[in-house]
Amino acid sequence: MTDKQDEKRYIETVDTEGNPIKLYLLSPNYEISRMCDIEYKKAWTFCFQEGVKTHAALMQLFKENGSWTEEHELKLNEVNVELAVNTVVLEKLQKEKKPDKESVDRIALQLMELRNQAAQLSEQKQQPYMYSCEHAADQIRMEAYVAYATVFADDHGRRYFKDYKDFTERREEQAALDVYNSYLQIVLKENSEYIRNLPENKHLVSSGVLDENLRIKKTKALLKEKEGGVAKKPTTKKKATKKKTPIRKKKTTKKKTSRKRK
């Protein structure tokens, strides 16, 4: 862990009397993981006894009503295989002495699209999990981690919370809220860094196709990826110009003046 990452684990907050305190969130270790597993099992058992269905049971219902079929599973497997193949292709192209930039960009964009497809399918498949015993128990495991990993910054051997029960009784305290929010920020940051370091994203950022926020900058590269060839020039519709109708001049008829004969 780098010093910069370590700094994020320090939390400045206040105790119940409003006095400033500095806490530290330990990295997971064997003892912390063991205590979290115990709380997970307790939570899972409680939910099951209360009638909450398991992930496996809900998944079976999900399949029976057609929300997740064999076609969905086959599609997800196909996309994952394509992901693996294209990842290898990208690595080989990058190792060439003079890699063709357009080809590398195109493969990287295909990889990005495939990963989005896999994520969407996986999210659909995971819907039953959100209502299962496992999901509820995982939420308890997260809280348990904060309870057992929070220590005083000047004494890493002294916990701020006695145990998970103590945390649940004090969860509304400012210190508990600050530590839990800091933990969530660490998790989100790790996920963000993982996405940023995916091979296709690293390449596309360095080649200027994506910006630092992983948004598309070059539309031409996208067109090549979509069409598998040279980007077509955008066709601009010509504005319809109204034909000018010539203004007809009115014929002026001169009145004939009769000359009087002398």
GULO-907687 format. One record per residue: residue number from 1; residue in one letter; x, y, z of N, C-alpha, C in turn. Coordinates in steps of 0.2 Angstrom, whole numbers, plus 5000, padded with zeros to 4 digits. Example, Ala and Ser with C-alpha at 12.3 -4.5 7.8 and 13.67 -1.06 7.14 Angstrom:
BEGIN
> 1	a	5066	4972	5039	5062	4978	5039	5066	4984	5039
> 2	s	5064	4989	5035	5068	4995	5036	5064	5000	5039
//
This chain:
BEGIN
> 1	m	5004	4994	5000	5000	5000	5000	5004	5006	5000
> 2	t	5003	5011	4996	5007	5017	4995	5005	5022	5001
> 3	d	5009	5027	5002	5008	5032	5007	5002	5035	5006
> 4	k	5000	5037	4999	4994	5041	4997	4988	5037	4999
> 5	q	4988	5030	4998	4983	5026	4999	4982	5025	5007
> 6	d	4987	5025	5010	4987	5024	5018	4984	5030	5021
> 7	e	4985	5036	5018	4982	5042	5021	4975	5042	5021
> 8	k	4972	5039	5016	4964	5039	5015	4961	5035	5021
> 9	r	4965	5031	5024	4963	5026	5030	4962	5030	5036
> 10	y	4965	5036	5036	4965	5040	5043	4959	5045	5042
> 11	i	4955	5044	5048	4948	5048	5048	4949	5053	5054
> 12	e	4948	5059	5052	4947	5064	5058	4940	5066	5059
> 13	t	4938	5065	5065	4931	5065	5067	4930	5068	5074
> 14	v	4924	5067	5077	4923	5069	5084	4920	5063	5088
> 15	d	4921	5063	5095	4918	5058	5099	4911	5060	5101
> 16	t	4908	5057	5106	4901	5058	5108	4901	5065	5111
> 17	e	4906	5068	5114	4906	5074	5117	4909	5080	5113
> 18	g	4910	5078	5107	4912	5083	5102	4919	5085	5102
> 19	n	4923	5081	5105	4930	5082	5105	4933	5079	5099
> 20	p	4938	5082	5096	4941	5079	5090	4945	5073	5091
> 21	i	4945	5068	5087	4948	5062	5087	4951	5060	5080
> 22	k	4956	5056	5080	4959	5053	5074	4958	5046	5074
> 23	l	4955	5043	5069	4954	5035	5069	4958	5033	5063
> 24	y	4959	5026	5063	4962	5023	5057	4958	5017	5055
> 25	l	4958	5015	5049	4954	5009	5046	4959	5004	5044
> 26	l	4960	4999	5048	4965	4994	5046	4963	4990	5040
> 27	s	4968	4988	5036	4967	4984	5031	4965	4977	5033
> 28	p	4961	4973	5029	4959	4966	5031	4964	4962	5033
> 29	n	4964	4958	5038	4969	4953	5040	4965	4947	5042
> 30	y	4968	4942	5044	4965	4935	5046	4960	4936	5052
> 31	e	4962	4940	5057	4957	4940	5063	4951	4944	5061
> 32	i	4952	4950	5057	4946	4954	5055	4942	4950	5051
> 33	s	4944	4946	5046	4940	4942	5041	4937	4937	5045
> 34	r	4940	4934	5050	4937	4928	5054	4930	4931	5058
> 35	m	4931	4937	5061	4926	4940	5064	4920	4942	5060
> 36	c	4922	4944	5054	4917	4946	5049	4913	4940	5046
> 37	d	4916	4935	5045	4913	4929	5043	4908	4926	5048
> 38	i	4910	4927	5055	4905	4925	5060	4899	4929	5060
> 39	e	4900	4936	5059	4894	4940	5058	4890	4938	5052
> 40	y	4893	4937	5047	4890	4935	5040	4885	4929	5042
> 41	k	4888	4924	5045	4884	4917	5046	4878	4919	5050
> 42	k	4879	4923	5056	4874	4924	5060	4868	4928	5056
> 43	a	4870	4933	5052	4865	4936	5048	4861	4932	5043
> 44	w	4865	4928	5040	4862	4923	5035	4857	4918	5038
> 45	t	4859	4916	5044	4855	4911	5047	4848	4915	5050
> 46	f	4849	4921	5052	4843	4925	5054	4838	4926	5049
> 47	c	4841	4928	5043	4837	4930	5037	4833	4923	5035
> 48	f	4837	4918	5035	4834	4912	5032	4828	4909	5037
> 49	q	4829	4910	5043	4824	4908	5048	4818	4913	5048
> 50	e	4819	4919	5046	4814	4924	5045	4810	4923	5038
> 51	g	4812	4918	5034	4808	4917	5028	4811	4920	5022
> 52	v	4817	4923	5022	4820	4926	5016	4823	4920	5012
> 53	k	4822	4921	5006	4825	4915	5001	4832	4916	5000
> 54	t	4835	4910	4999	4842	4910	4997	4843	4913	4990
> 55	h	4849	4914	4988	4851	4916	4981	4849	4911	4976
> 56	a	4851	4905	4978	4850	4899	4973	4842	4898	4972
> 57	a	4838	4899	4977	4831	4898	4977	4828	4903	4972
> 58	l	4830	4909	4974	4827	4915	4970	4830	4914	4962
> 59	m	4836	4912	4961	4838	4911	4954	4834	4906	4951
> 60	q	4832	4901	4954	4828	4896	4951	4821	4899	4949
> 61	l	4818	4903	4953	4812	4906	4951	4813	4911	4946
> 62	f	4819	4914	4946	4820	4919	4940	4821	4915	4934
> 63	k	4823	4909	4934	4824	4905	4927	4817	4903	4925
> 64	e	4813	4901	4930	4806	4898	4929	4801	4903	4925
> 65	n	4802	4909	4927	4798	4914	4924	4801	4917	4918
> 66	g	4806	4915	4916	4809	4917	4909	4813	4923	4910
> 67	s	4815	4926	4916	4819	4932	4916	4826	4930	4915
> 68	w	4828	4924	4916	4835	4922	4914	4835	4915	4911
> 69	t	4836	4914	4905	4836	4908	4901	4842	4905	4899
> 70	e	4842	4900	4896	4848	4897	4893	4852	4901	4888
> 71	e	4847	4904	4884	4850	4909	4879	4854	4915	4882
> 72	h	4851	4917	4888	4855	4923	4891	4862	4920	4894
> 73	e	4862	4914	4897	4868	4911	4899	4873	4910	4894
> 74	l	4870	4907	4888	4875	4906	4882	4878	4912	4880
> 75	k	4874	4918	4879	4876	4924	4877	4881	4927	4881
> 76	l	4880	4926	4888	4885	4929	4893	4892	4925	4892
> 77	n	4891	4918	4891	4898	4914	4890	4901	4916	4884
> 78	e	4897	4917	4878	4900	4919	4872	4904	4926	4873
> 79	v	4901	4931	4876	4904	4937	4877	4910	4937	4881
> 80	n	4910	4933	4886	4916	4932	4890	4922	4929	4886
> 81	v	4920	4924	4882	4925	4921	4878	4928	4926	4873
> 82	e	4924	4930	4870	4926	4935	4865	4931	4940	4869
> 83	l	4929	4942	4875	4933	4946	4879	4940	4943	4880
> 84	a	4940	4937	4882	4947	4934	4883	4951	4934	4876
> 85	v	4948	4932	4871	4951	4932	4864	4954	4939	4862
> 86	n	4949	4944	4863	4951	4951	4861	4957	4954	4865
> 87	t	4957	4952	4872	4962	4954	4876	4969	4952	4874
> 88	v	4969	4945	4872	4975	4942	4869	4977	4946	4863
> 89	v	4973	4947	4859	4974	4950	4852	4977	4957	4854
> 90	l	4974	4961	4858	4976	4968	4860	4983	4968	4863
> 91	e	4985	4963	4867	4992	4962	4870	4997	4961	4864
> 92	k	4995	4956	4859	4999	4955	4854	5001	4961	4849
> 93	l	4995	4964	4848	4996	4970	4844	5001	4976	4847
> 94	q	5000	4976	4853	5004	4982	4857	5011	4980	4857
> 95	k	5013	4973	4857	5020	4971	4858	5023	4971	4851
> 96	e	5020	4972	4845	5023	4973	4839	5028	4979	4839
> 97	k	5033	4979	4835	5038	4984	4834	5034	4991	4832
> 98	k	5031	4990	4827	5027	4996	4824	5020	4994	4824
> 99	p	5016	4994	4829	5009	4993	4829	5005	4998	4825
> 100	d	5000	4995	4822	4996	5000	4818	4991	5003	4823
> 101	k	4991	5009	4824	4987	5013	4829	4980	5012	4828
> 102	e	4977	5012	4822	4970	5012	4820	4968	5005	4822
> 103	s	4972	5000	4821	4970	4993	4822	4969	4992	4830
> 104	v	4974	4994	4833	4974	4994	4841	4968	4997	4844
> 105	d	4967	5003	4841	4961	5007	4844	4955	5003	4843
> 106	r	4954	5000	4837	4948	4997	4835	4947	4991	4839
> 107	i	4952	4987	4841	4952	4981	4845	4950	4983	4852
> 108	a	4953	4989	4854	4952	4991	4861	4945	4994	4862
> 109	l	4942	4997	4857	4935	4999	4857	4930	4993	4857
> 110	q	4932	4988	4853	4928	4982	4853	4928	4979	4860
> 111	l	4934	4979	4863	4934	4976	4870	4930	4980	4875
> 112	m	4930	4986	4874	4926	4991	4879	4919	4989	4878
> 113	e	4916	4988	4872	4909	4987	4870	4908	4980	4873
> 114	l	4912	4975	4872	4911	4968	4875	4910	4968	4882
> 115	r	4915	4972	4886	4914	4972	4893	4908	4975	4895
> 116	n	4905	4980	4892	4899	4983	4893	4893	4978	4893
> 117	q	4894	4974	4887	4888	4969	4886	4889	4964	4892
> 118	a	4895	4962	4894	4895	4957	4899	4893	4960	4906
> 119	a	4894	4966	4907	4892	4969	4913	4884	4970	4914
> 120	q	4881	4971	4908	4874	4972	4908	4871	4965	4909
> 121	l	4873	4960	4906	4871	4953	4907	4872	4951	4914
> 122	s	4878	4952	4916	4879	4950	4923	4874	4953	4928
> 123	e	4873	4960	4927	4869	4964	4931	4862	4961	4931
> 124	q	4859	4959	4925	4853	4956	4925	4853	4949	4928
> 125	k	4858	4945	4928	4858	4939	4931	4858	4939	4939
> 126	q	4861	4945	4941	4862	4946	4948	4856	4949	4952
> 127	q	4851	4950	4948	4845	4953	4951	4842	4949	4957
> 128	p	4841	4943	4957	4839	4939	4962	4843	4940	4969
> 129	y	4850	4940	4968	4854	4941	4973	4852	4947	4978
> 130	m	4850	4952	4975	4848	4958	4979	4843	4957	4984
> 131	y	4839	4952	4983	4833	4950	4988	4834	4944	4992
> 132	s	4841	4942	4992	4842	4935	4995	4845	4936	5002
> 133	c	4846	4930	5005	4849	4930	5012	4857	4932	5011
> 134	e	4860	4930	5006	4867	4932	5005	4868	4939	5004
> 135	h	4863	4943	5001	4864	4950	5000	4864	4954	5007
> 136	a	4859	4952	5011	4858	4955	5017	4864	4953	5022
> 137	a	4866	4947	5022	4872	4945	5026	4878	4949	5023
> 138	d	4879	4950	5017	4885	4954	5014	4885	4961	5017
> 139	q	4879	4964	5018	4879	4971	5020	4881	4971	5028
> 140	i	4879	4966	5031	4881	4965	5038	4889	4964	5039
> 141	r	4891	4960	5034	4899	4959	5034	4902	4966	5033
> 142	m	4900	4970	5029	4903	4977	5028	4903	4981	5034
> 143	e	4897	4981	5037	4897	4984	5044	4902	4981	5049
> 144	a	4902	4975	5049	4906	4971	5054	4914	4973	5052
> 145	y	4916	4974	5046	4922	4975	5045	4924	4982	5048
> 146	v	4920	4987	5047	4921	4994	5050	4921	4993	5057
> 147	a	4917	4989	5060	4917	4988	5068	4924	4985	5070
> 148	y	4926	4980	5067	4932	4977	5069	4939	4980	5066
> 149	a	4939	4984	5061	4945	4987	5058	4946	4994	5060
> 150	t	4941	4997	5064	4942	5004	5066	4946	5005	5073
> 151	v	4952	5008	5073	4956	5008	5078	4958	5016	5079
> 152	f	4961	5017	5085	4964	5024	5086	4970	5025	5082
> 153	a	4971	5031	5079	4976	5032	5075	4983	5032	5078
> 154	d	4983	5033	5085	4989	5033	5089	4991	5027	5092
> 155	d	4986	5022	5091	4987	5015	5094	4983	5010	5090
> 156	h	4986	5007	5085	4982	5003	5081	4980	4996	5084
> 157	g	4982	4995	5091	4980	4989	5094	4974	4990	5098
> 158	r	4971	4997	5098	4965	4998	5102	4959	5000	5098
> 159	r	4954	4995	5098	4948	4996	5094	4944	5002	5096
> 160	y	4941	5006	5092	4936	5011	5094	4929	5008	5096
> 161	f	4927	5003	5092	4921	4999	5094	4923	4992	5097
> 162	k	4920	4990	5103	4921	4984	5106	4920	4978	5101
> 163	d	4914	4978	5098	4913	4973	5093	4907	4975	5089
> 164	y	4904	4971	5085	4899	4973	5080	4893	4975	5084
> 165	k	4891	4972	5089	4885	4974	5093	4886	4981	5095
> 166	d	4892	4983	5098	4893	4990	5100	4893	4995	5094
> 167	f	4895	4993	5088	4894	4997	5082	4887	4998	5081
> 168	t	4883	4993	5081	4876	4994	5079	4872	4999	5084
> 169	e	4874	4998	5090	4871	5003	5095	4874	5010	5094
> 170	r	4879	5011	5091	4882	5018	5090	4883	5020	5083
> 171	r	4879	5017	5079	4879	5018	5072	4877	5025	5070
> 172	e	4874	5029	5074	4871	5035	5072	4876	5041	5075
> 173	e	4882	5039	5079	4887	5043	5081	4890	5046	5075
> 174	q	4893	5052	5075	4897	5055	5070	4903	5051	5068
> 175	a	4906	5048	5073	4912	5045	5071	4911	5038	5067
> 176	a	4905	5035	5069	4903	5029	5065	4901	5031	5058
> 177	l	4898	5036	5057	4896	5038	5051	4902	5040	5046
> 178	d	4906	5044	5049	4912	5046	5046	4917	5040	5044
> 179	v	4918	5035	5048	4922	5030	5047	4918	5025	5041
> 180	y	4912	5024	5042	4908	5020	5037	4909	5023	5030
> 181	n	4908	5030	5030	4908	5034	5023	4915	5033	5020
> 182	s	4920	5034	5024	4927	5033	5022	4928	5027	5019
> 183	y	4926	5021	5022	4926	5015	5020	4923	5014	5013
> 184	l	4917	5017	5012	4914	5016	5005	4918	5020	5000
> 185	q	4921	5026	5002	4925	5030	4997	4931	5026	4995
> 186	i	4934	5022	5000	4940	5018	4998	4938	5012	4993
> 187	v	4932	5009	4994	4929	5004	4990	4928	5007	4983
> 188	l	4925	5013	4982	4923	5016	4976	4929	5018	4972
> 189	k	4934	5020	4976	4941	5022	4973	4944	5016	4970
> 190	e	4944	5010	4974	4947	5004	4971	4944	5002	4965
> 191	n	4937	5002	4965	4934	5000	4959	4935	5004	4953
> 192	s	4936	5011	4954	4937	5016	4949	4944	5014	4946
> 193	e	4949	5013	4950	4956	5012	4948	4956	5005	4944
> 194	y	4952	5000	4946	4952	4994	4943	4949	4995	4936
> 195	i	4944	4999	4935	4941	5000	4928	4946	5004	4924
> 196	r	4949	5009	4927	4954	5013	4923	4960	5009	4921
> 197	n	4962	5004	4925	4968	5000	4923	4966	4994	4918
> 198	l	4960	4993	4916	4959	4988	4911	4963	4990	4905
> 199	p	4965	4984	4902	4970	4985	4896	4967	4990	4891
> 200	e	4961	4989	4889	4958	4993	4884	4957	5001	4886
> 201	n	4956	5002	4892	4955	5009	4894	4962	5012	4895
> 202	k	4967	5008	4897	4973	5011	4898	4976	5013	4891
> 203	h	4975	5009	4886	4977	5011	4879	4973	5017	4876
> 204	l	4967	5017	4877	4963	5022	4874	4964	5029	4877
> 205	v	4965	5029	4883	4967	5035	4886	4974	5038	4884
> 206	s	4979	5033	4883	4985	5035	4881	4985	5037	4874
> 207	s	4981	5034	4870	4981	5036	4863	4976	5042	4861
> 208	g	4973	5044	4866	4969	5050	4866	4962	5049	4863
> 209	v	4960	5043	4863	4953	5041	4861	4948	5043	4867
> 210	l	4950	5041	4873	4946	5043	4879	4950	5048	4883
> 211	d	4945	5052	4886	4948	5057	4891	4950	5054	4898
> 212	e	4952	5058	4902	4954	5055	4909	4947	5052	4913
> 213	n	4941	5054	4911	4935	5052	4914	4932	5046	4910
> 214	l	4937	5043	4905	4935	5037	4901	4929	5039	4896
> 215	r	4928	5045	4894	4923	5047	4889	4926	5048	4882
> 216	i	4922	5046	4877	4925	5046	4870	4927	5053	4868
> 217	k	4933	5054	4865	4935	5060	4862	4934	5060	4855
> 218	k	4936	5054	4852	4937	5054	4844	4931	5050	4842
> 219	t	4927	5053	4838	4921	5050	4835	4923	5046	4829
> 220	k	4928	5048	4826	4931	5044	4820	4933	5037	4822
> 221	a	4936	5036	4827	4938	5030	4830	4932	5025	4831
> 222	l	4927	5028	4834	4921	5025	4835	4918	5022	4829
> 223	l	4917	5026	4823	4915	5025	4817	4918	5019	4814
> 224	k	4925	5019	4815	4929	5013	4812	4927	5007	4816
> 225	e	4926	5007	4822	4925	5001	4826	4918	4999	4824
> 226	k	4913	5003	4823	4906	5001	4822	4906	4998	4815
> 227	e	4910	5001	4810	4909	4998	4803	4914	4994	4801
> 228	g	4920	4993	4805	4925	4988	4804	4929	4990	4798
> 229	g	4929	4997	4796	4934	4999	4791	4935	5006	4791
> 230	v	4936	5010	4786	4937	5017	4786	4931	5021	4788
> 231	a	4932	5026	4792	4927	5030	4794	4924	5034	4788
> 232	k	4917	5033	4788	4914	5037	4783	4913	5044	4784
> 233	k	4914	5049	4779	4913	5056	4781	4906	5057	4782
> 234	p	4905	5061	4787	4898	5063	4788	4895	5067	4783
> 235	t	4889	5064	4781	4885	5068	4775	4881	5073	4778
> 236	t	4883	5079	4775	4879	5085	4777	4874	5087	4772
> 237	k	4868	5087	4775	4862	5089	4770	4863	5096	4768
> 238	k	4862	5097	4761	4862	5104	4759	4855	5107	4760
> 239	k	4856	5113	4762	4850	5117	4764	4846	5118	4757
> 240	a	4840	5116	4757	4836	5118	4751	4835	5125	4750
> 241	t	4837	5127	4744	4837	5134	4743	4831	5136	4738
> 242	k	4827	5140	4741	4821	5142	4737	4823	5146	4730
> 243	k	4820	5143	4725	4821	5146	4719	4818	5153	4719
> 244	k	4822	5158	4717	4819	5165	4716	4815	5166	4710
> 245	t	4809	5167	4711	4804	5169	4706	4805	5176	4703
> 246	p	4807	5176	4697	4808	5183	4694	4802	5188	4695
> 247	i	4803	5193	4697	4798	5198	4698	4796	5201	4691
> 248	r	4790	5200	4689	4788	5202	4683	4786	5210	4684
> 249	k	4789	5213	4679	4787	5220	4679	4780	5222	4676
> 250	k	4776	5225	4679	4770	5227	4676	4771	5231	4670
> 251	k	4768	5229	4664	4768	5233	4658	4764	5240	4659
> 252	t	4767	5245	4658	4764	5251	4658	4762	5253	4651
> 253	t	4756	5254	4650	4753	5256	4644	4752	5263	4644
> 254	k	4756	5266	4639	4755	5273	4638	4749	5275	4634
> 255	k	4746	5280	4637	4739	5282	4634	4741	5286	4628
> 256	k	4737	5284	4623	4738	5288	4616	4735	5294	4617
> 257	t	4739	5299	4615	4736	5306	4615	4734	5308	4608
> 258	s	4728	5309	4607	4726	5311	4600	4728	5318	4598
> 259	r	4732	5319	4593	4734	5326	4591	4728	5329	4587
> 260	k	4727	5335	4589	4722	5339	4585	4725	5341	4579
> 261	r	4721	5340	4574	4723	5342	4567	4722	5350	4567
> 262	k	4727	5353	4564	4726	5360	4563	4721	5361	4558
//
